[in-house]
Amino acid sequence: MSERKGVTIGRREVAEFWPRLAPHIRRTPVLCLDRRELDLPAGPLVLKLEQLQHSGSFKARGAFANLLRGEIPAAGVVAASGGNHGAAVAFAARQLGVPARIFVPAVSSPAKIARIEGYGAELVVGGDDYDAARAACAAYQQESGALDIPAFDAIGTVIGAGSLALELLEQAPTADTVLVSVGGGGLLAGICAGYEGAARVVGVEPEGAPTLTRALEAGGPIDAAVGSVAIDSLAPRRLGEVTFDVIARLGSGARLVSDADICSAQALLWERLRLVAEPGGCAALAALCAGRYVPEPDEEVVVVLSGANTTAVVFER
């Protein structure tokens, strides 16, 4: 269930909520380097290491924001997720002493399922995609009265994600462009709101899940294809109404990347920098590495690495 479209969310709303949110999240670091380190033409590059956030992705920001904004009923909270949002809600609920039930589709990564269970939430796995999990979640919410924590289409989610922009405004104050992965649009909308025009904010999404691209073409959210190597984090059937309103007002368009682009960026990130990110967390970097976004030589580009809940790295035992 989404909140109404047309609610104005900008830097003021994000900043006003920041003092309540800050004690519950990590201020994730940035890595400043030259683009030549990634076999690109010279130029400044800043990586925002949001995969180091609680629960392994940026989603903790929105999860805590929604829990802190809402009145929690006795039944606790419920969420539908491809995996990262579920892990974040499970973590936030544990930290705040709240019961949580999480619905995920069968395509959710084993790493994400393990995180949700490890945080003590009740886990329900079923259905082929996020929308099936969302339908099961909605039915349970109606019968139980639990507080629904939307993965992306909620004011609290956008305000929470916007806190990342406030950090970047201090950590990379001369940034010209920020590249952000897009699924339902919560992270992109939050960063758009936090920057509020202080830098270009560009969404990046898989060719197999072009929710933002189709929404911008249609002038509003519409159903799009669901299929990508990043299906467990960047492939809801449509962009959110709340998120579209913010992105259309403050964003700077979208770029599409192939699954091959994403996998190449994931491998390059590990080979050159020894950083791990999941496919969805690498989509924004893929736009840069694959030439889907080509910056000017002196353009300072920030890339948000949004999550690292993956089984891509296996340690010897």
C-alpha positions as CSV (number, residue, x, y, z in Angstrom):
1,M,0.0,0.0,0.0
2,S,1.6,3.3,-1.1
3,E,1.1,6.7,0.3
4,R,-0.5,9.4,-1.7
5,K,1.2,10.8,-4.8
6,G,2.1,14.5,-4.8
7,V,3.5,14.8,-1.3
8,T,6.5,17.2,-1.5
9,I,9.7,15.7,-0.2
10,G,12.9,17.6,-0.4
11,R,16.0,18.4,1.6
12,R,14.1,20.2,4.4
13,E,12.0,17.1,5.1
14,V,15.1,14.8,5.0
15,A,17.1,17.2,7.3
16,E,14.3,17.6,9.8
17,F,14.1,13.8,10.4
18,W,17.9,13.3,10.4
19,P,18.4,13.8,14.1
20,R,16.0,10.9,14.9
21,L,17.5,8.6,12.3
22,A,21.2,9.2,12.7
23,P,21.7,7.2,16.0
24,H,20.4,4.1,14.3
25,I,22.4,4.0,11.1
26,R,26.1,4.0,10.0
27,R,27.7,6.9,8.3
28,T,29.2,4.9,5.5
29,P,32.6,6.0,4.1
30,V,33.6,7.1,0.6
31,L,36.5,6.1,-1.5
32,C,38.0,8.8,-3.7
33,L,40.0,7.7,-6.8
34,D,40.9,8.4,-10.4
35,R,38.7,6.7,-13.0
36,R,41.9,5.3,-14.6
37,E,41.9,2.8,-11.8
38,L,38.9,1.2,-13.5
39,D,40.3,1.4,-17.0
40,L,38.4,4.6,-17.8
41,P,39.6,8.0,-19.0
42,A,41.1,10.2,-16.3
43,G,38.7,12.0,-14.0
44,P,37.5,12.2,-10.4
45,L,35.4,9.3,-9.0
46,V,33.9,8.9,-5.6
47,L,32.4,5.6,-4.4
48,K,29.9,5.7,-1.6
49,L,30.4,2.4,0.2
50,E,26.8,1.9,1.3
51,Q,27.2,-1.8,1.2
52,L,28.8,-1.3,4.6
53,Q,25.5,-0.1,6.0
54,H,23.7,-2.2,8.7
55,S,22.1,-5.3,7.1
56,G,24.4,-5.0,4.1
57,S,22.5,-2.4,2.1
58,F,21.1,1.1,2.0
59,K,17.7,-0.3,2.9
60,A,18.4,0.1,6.7
61,R,17.9,3.8,6.3
62,G,14.3,3.5,5.1
63,A,13.5,0.6,7.4
64,F,14.5,2.6,10.5
65,A,12.8,5.7,9.2
66,N,9.5,3.9,8.8
67,L,9.6,2.2,12.1
68,L,10.5,5.5,13.9
69,R,7.8,7.4,12.1
70,G,5.0,4.9,12.7
71,E,3.0,3.7,15.7
72,I,3.9,0.0,16.0
73,P,0.8,-2.3,16.8
74,A,1.0,-5.4,19.0
75,A,1.3,-7.5,15.8
76,G,4.5,-5.8,14.9
77,V,5.6,-5.1,11.4
78,V,5.4,-6.9,8.0
79,A,7.3,-6.3,4.8
80,A,7.6,-7.8,1.3
81,S,11.0,-7.8,-0.2
82,G,13.3,-9.1,-2.9
83,G,15.7,-9.6,0.1
84,N,17.6,-6.5,1.1
85,H,14.6,-4.6,2.4
86,G,13.5,-7.7,4.3
87,A,16.9,-8.0,5.9
88,A,16.8,-4.3,6.8
89,V,13.4,-4.5,8.4
90,A,14.3,-7.6,10.3
91,F,17.4,-5.9,11.6
92,A,15.6,-2.7,12.5
93,A,12.8,-4.5,14.2
94,R,15.3,-6.6,16.3
95,Q,17.1,-3.5,17.3
96,L,13.9,-1.8,18.4
97,G,12.3,-4.9,20.0
98,V,9.5,-5.3,17.5
99,P,8.1,-8.6,16.0
100,A,8.6,-8.8,12.2
101,R,7.3,-11.1,9.4
102,I,9.0,-10.9,6.1
103,F,7.7,-12.2,2.7
104,V,10.2,-12.9,-0.1
105,P,9.9,-14.6,-3.5
106,A,11.7,-17.9,-4.3
107,V,14.2,-15.9,-6.4
108,S,15.6,-14.2,-3.3
109,S,19.3,-14.8,-2.8
110,P,20.3,-17.4,-0.2
111,A,22.5,-14.7,1.3
112,K,19.5,-12.4,1.9
113,I,17.3,-15.2,3.2
114,A,20.0,-16.2,5.7
115,R,20.3,-12.6,6.8
116,I,16.6,-12.3,7.4
117,E,16.5,-15.5,9.4
118,G,19.7,-14.5,11.3
119,Y,18.0,-11.3,12.5
120,G,15.2,-13.4,14.1
121,A,12.2,-12.4,11.8
122,E,9.6,-14.8,10.8
123,L,10.3,-15.6,7.1
124,V,7.8,-16.6,4.4
125,V,9.2,-17.7,1.0
126,G,6.9,-18.1,-2.0
127,G,6.0,-16.9,-5.4
128,D,8.1,-16.1,-8.5
129,D,8.8,-12.4,-8.0
130,Y,8.5,-9.4,-5.7
131,D,4.9,-8.7,-6.7
132,A,3.8,-12.2,-5.6
133,A,5.5,-11.6,-2.2
134,R,3.9,-8.2,-2.0
135,A,0.4,-9.7,-2.6
136,A,1.0,-12.3,0.2
137,C,2.3,-9.6,2.5
138,A,-0.8,-7.4,1.9
139,A,-3.1,-10.3,2.7
140,Y,-1.3,-10.9,6.0
141,Q,-1.3,-7.2,6.9
142,Q,-5.1,-7.1,6.4
143,E,-5.7,-10.0,8.7
144,S,-3.1,-9.3,11.4
145,G,-3.1,-5.5,11.6
146,A,0.7,-5.4,11.5
147,L,2.3,-2.2,10.3
148,D,3.3,-2.5,6.7
149,I,6.8,-1.3,5.9
150,P,6.9,-0.6,2.1
151,A,10.2,-1.4,0.3
152,F,10.2,1.8,-1.7
153,D,6.9,3.6,-2.2
154,A,6.5,5.4,1.1
155,I,7.4,8.8,2.5
156,G,9.5,7.3,5.3
157,T,11.5,5.2,2.9
158,V,12.4,8.2,0.7
159,I,13.2,10.4,3.7
160,G,15.4,7.6,5.1
161,A,17.3,7.1,1.9
162,G,17.7,10.8,1.6
163,S,20.0,10.7,4.6
164,L,22.6,9.2,2.3
165,A,22.6,12.4,0.3
166,L,23.1,14.5,3.4
167,E,26.3,12.5,4.1
168,L,27.5,12.9,0.5
169,L,27.0,16.7,0.6
170,E,29.6,16.7,3.4
171,Q,31.8,13.9,2.1
172,A,31.9,14.9,-1.6
173,P,30.8,18.6,-1.6
174,T,32.0,19.3,-5.1
175,A,30.2,16.4,-6.8
176,D,28.7,17.1,-10.2
177,T,26.8,13.9,-10.8
178,V,25.5,11.0,-8.7
179,L,24.8,7.6,-10.3
180,V,22.2,5.5,-8.4
181,S,20.8,2.0,-9.0
182,V,17.0,1.9,-9.4
183,G,14.4,-0.7,-8.6
184,G,11.3,0.8,-7.1
185,G,13.0,4.1,-6.9
186,G,13.3,4.6,-3.1
187,L,17.0,5.2,-3.1
188,L,17.0,7.4,-6.1
189,A,14.1,9.5,-4.9
190,G,15.7,9.9,-1.5
191,I,19.0,11.1,-3.0
192,C,17.1,13.4,-5.4
193,A,15.3,14.8,-2.4
194,G,18.4,15.2,-0.3
195,Y,20.4,17.0,-3.1
196,E,17.4,19.0,-4.3
197,G,19.3,20.1,-7.4
198,A,22.7,20.6,-5.9
199,A,24.0,17.9,-8.3
200,R,22.7,15.8,-11.2
201,V,21.2,12.6,-9.9
202,V,20.9,9.9,-12.6
203,G,19.1,6.5,-12.2
204,V,20.6,3.3,-13.6
205,E,18.5,0.2,-14.1
206,P,18.8,-3.2,-15.9
207,E,17.6,-3.5,-19.4
208,G,15.5,-6.4,-18.3
209,A,13.7,-4.3,-15.6
210,P,13.3,-0.8,-17.0
211,T,10.8,0.5,-14.4
212,L,12.0,4.1,-14.4
213,T,12.7,4.3,-18.1
214,R,9.1,3.2,-18.9
215,A,7.6,5.5,-16.2
216,L,9.5,8.5,-17.6
217,E,8.3,7.7,-21.1
218,A,4.7,7.3,-20.0
219,G,4.6,10.2,-17.6
220,G,3.9,8.0,-14.6
221,P,4.5,4.5,-13.3
222,I,3.4,1.6,-15.5
223,D,4.2,-2.1,-15.6
224,A,7.5,-3.0,-17.0
225,A,9.4,-6.3,-17.7
226,V,10.8,-8.2,-14.7
227,G,14.0,-10.1,-15.5
228,S,17.6,-9.5,-14.7
229,V,20.6,-10.8,-12.9
230,A,19.6,-8.3,-10.3
231,I,16.0,-9.5,-10.1
232,D,16.2,-9.9,-6.3
233,S,16.9,-6.2,-5.8
234,L,16.1,-4.1,-8.9
235,A,13.0,-5.7,-10.5
236,P,9.6,-4.8,-9.1
237,R,7.0,-4.6,-11.8
238,R,6.6,-0.8,-11.6
239,L,8.1,2.3,-10.0
240,G,6.3,3.7,-6.9
241,E,3.9,6.6,-7.1
242,V,5.6,8.5,-4.3
243,T,9.1,7.8,-5.7
244,F,8.1,8.8,-9.2
245,D,6.8,12.1,-8.0
246,V,10.2,13.0,-6.4
247,I,12.3,11.6,-9.3
248,A,10.3,13.4,-12.0
249,R,10.7,16.7,-10.2
250,L,14.3,16.5,-9.1
251,G,16.0,13.7,-11.1
252,S,18.2,13.8,-14.2
253,G,16.9,10.9,-16.2
254,A,17.8,7.2,-16.5
255,R,20.4,4.9,-18.1
256,L,20.0,1.2,-18.9
257,V,22.7,-1.4,-18.5
258,S,22.8,-5.0,-19.6
259,D,23.3,-8.0,-17.3
260,A,26.7,-8.4,-18.8
261,D,27.6,-4.8,-17.9
262,I,26.5,-5.5,-14.3
263,C,28.5,-8.7,-14.0
264,S,31.6,-7.1,-15.5
265,A,31.3,-4.1,-13.0
266,Q,30.9,-6.6,-10.1
267,A,34.0,-8.5,-11.2
268,L,36.1,-5.3,-11.8
269,L,35.2,-3.9,-8.4
270,W,36.6,-7.0,-6.8
271,E,39.6,-7.3,-9.0
272,R,40.8,-3.7,-8.8
273,L,39.6,-2.6,-5.4
274,R,38.8,-5.7,-3.4
275,L,35.3,-4.4,-2.8
276,V,32.3,-6.8,-2.9
277,A,28.8,-5.7,-4.1
278,E,25.8,-7.7,-5.3
279,P,24.6,-7.3,-8.9
280,G,22.0,-4.7,-7.9
281,G,24.5,-2.8,-6.0
282,C,26.8,-2.6,-9.1
283,A,24.3,-1.3,-11.6
284,A,25.2,2.3,-11.1
285,L,28.9,1.5,-11.5
286,A,28.1,-0.5,-14.6
287,A,26.7,2.6,-16.3
288,L,30.1,4.3,-15.9
289,C,32.3,1.3,-16.8
290,A,30.2,0.3,-19.9
291,G,30.0,3.8,-21.3
292,R,26.2,4.1,-20.7
293,Y,27.1,7.3,-18.8
294,V,30.1,9.3,-20.2
295,P,31.2,12.1,-17.9
296,E,33.3,15.1,-18.9
297,P,37.0,14.9,-18.1
298,D,36.8,17.1,-15.0
299,E,33.3,16.0,-13.9
300,E,33.3,14.6,-10.4
301,V,31.1,11.5,-10.4
302,V,29.8,9.8,-7.3
303,V,28.7,6.2,-7.6
304,V,26.6,4.7,-4.9
305,L,27.4,1.0,-4.2
306,S,24.1,0.2,-2.6
307,G,24.4,-3.4,-1.3
308,A,26.6,-6.5,-0.8
309,N,24.2,-9.3,0.2
310,T,25.7,-11.9,-2.2
311,T,27.3,-15.3,-2.2
312,A,29.8,-14.2,-4.8
313,V,32.6,-14.5,-2.3
314,V,33.1,-17.9,-0.6
315,F,35.7,-18.2,2.1
316,E,37.8,-21.4,2.5
317,R,37.1,-23.4,5.7
